[in-house]
């Protein structure tokens, strides 16, 4: 479906899916009230921080460069007294189930979990070869039954969703597409029998 393209930060890859996560709906509840950092900036930070802050009492921002948010959101961060570290990140490591963010100024941040916003790369090579229409994001364009622009070709799961990527959505799309496929196969069989009788 999709490949997560992670930020190029030393030590991040081995911690992906453990201390480094991306979804408060998938992992946030289990880590509620644990000290947490967001390596994020811009609109990604504006979209994610309020959700993360509702789950965690101790939240810190590691913006990996000058903070780039709207004035209103900047005021909100200040009102919530959320620390912001704008220094560049040197590396990430883990010890005793804690993740340590090492900044280039020599300071460190220790937290239980780190949220990031990976870029998504859609694994759409087969769809392109079949000449299916893609969305601007790179997912395969489908109708409400997950039929692509090519007759008889269906796409489901992350590959057919430009934004929402969770197992429950993938399972739902697979079920709907399977029902539609079966319906189409039955119709074709009936048409074949009818034409044979004639």
N, C-alpha and C positions, 0 to 999 in steps of 0.2 A: 504493500500500500504506500507507505511513506518511509523515508529515512530521515532521522533527526540529524541535522547538521549542527554540531555543538560549537560554542565559541572556542576560539583557539587560545585556551588558557592552560598553562602547564599544570598537570595533575588532575584536571577536571574529568577526563574520559574514564579513568578507572572508578570514579565515584558516581558515575551516571547510573541512575536507578537505585542508588543506595542513599547516600547523603545529599546528592544532587538530584533534584526533581523538577518537574515543570507544571504540575497540575494540583491545585489545592483541593479539587473535588476528588481526585484519585488518592492522594496521600496526605492531605492536610489534616484530616480528622485524627489519624493515628499519631500525628506529630503535634497536635494542638497543645498550646501553652509551652512548647519547647522554644528555646532561643533560635531565631531564624534570620537568615539574610537573603536579600534579593540582589542578584547580580543582573541589574536591569537599568534601563534608562528610557527616556522619551515616553511615547504613547504606550509601549509595553509595560512600563512601570506604572503609569497612570491607570491602566486597566487591571493590573494584577495586585498592586499594593493594598487597596481597600479590602479585597477578599482575604488576602493573607493576614492583614492586620486584625480582621475579625476573628481569626482562629488563634493567633499567637500574641501573647502579652509583650514579648521581647522581640522586636523586629528592628533590623538595621539594613540600610541601603548601601551597597557597594556599587556605585554607578560606573566605575571603571573609566573615569573621565568627568569633566564638568557636568553637573546635573542639568538636564535639558527637559524641563517640564513647564507647563503653563504657570503663570503667576498665581492663579487660584489654587492649583494643586500644590505648588510650593508652600503657600500659606497653610494649606491643610496639613502638610508634612510637619511644618513648624508647630502648629497647634497640637498635633498628636505627639510632639516631642520625639519624633523618630530620627535617630542619628543617621547622618549622611556622610559617607566616606567617598570622596571624589578622586582619591589617588588611584593611579593605575595599579591593576592587580598583577603581582609577580607570579604567584602560584597558589594552588590549593592542595592541601594534604589532609590526611585523617589520622587520628590517634584516639584510642579508647572511645570509639563511637562518636567522636566529635570531629567536625570539619573545621579546618583552619584556613582562613583566607589571609595570605601574606601580601601586604601592599609594598609598593616600591619605595615608600618612605621608611620602611623598616617596621612598621606597626603591624599587628595581626588582629584578626577577628575570629573568635571561636564560637561556633553555633552547632546546633544539632542537625540542621538541614539548610540547604541552599536552593532557592528557586532560581531557575533560569528560563529564558524563552528561546528555545532552539529554532533555527530556520528549518523549514520543511522542504524536502526534495521528493516529489512524487515519482514513484517507480512506474512510469507510464509508457515505457518503450514499446510494449506489445500493443497498447491502444493506439499509439502513433502509427505503428506498422499496419494496423487494421484501418487506419484513417478515421478513427473516432474523433469527434470534436472535443476539444479540451476547454476547461474554464480558464479565465485569465490567470488563476493561481497555479494551474498545471494539473488539477484533478480532471477526471473524465466526466464530461457533461452527461447527465442522465435525466430521465423523466421520473415521475413519482413511482414507477415500477422498476427503476434502475436499468431500464433499457437505454443503451447508448444511441448515438446517431446512426449506428450501423445495425441493420436488422439482424436479430438473432444473437447479438452480442450484448451482454450485460456486464456491469461493473458494480462492485459493492465495496463496503468497508471504507477504510481511509482513502483509498484510491478514488472513490466517488464522492468524497466530501471535502470541500475546500477548507473547512474550518473545524468542525467537530470531530475529534478523533478519540473515541473511547470504545471499549469492547462491546458495550451494550448497544451502541449505535450500529457497529459493524454486524453484530448478530441479527439485529432487526432488519437491516438492509438485505442480508443474505436470505433471511426467511421470506421476505417479500419478493425478492427476485426469483427464488426457487418456486414459489407459488405461481408466479407469472409464467415462468418457463414451462412448468407442468401444464398450465392452462393452454399455452400455445401449442405444445406437443399434442395434447388431446384434440385440439381443434384441427390440427394438420392430419391426424389419423382419421378423424371423421370425414374430412374433405376427401382424403385419399380413398376411403371406403365408398363414399358417395360417387366419386368419379369412376371407380371400378365397376360399380353396379350399373352405371349408365352405359 
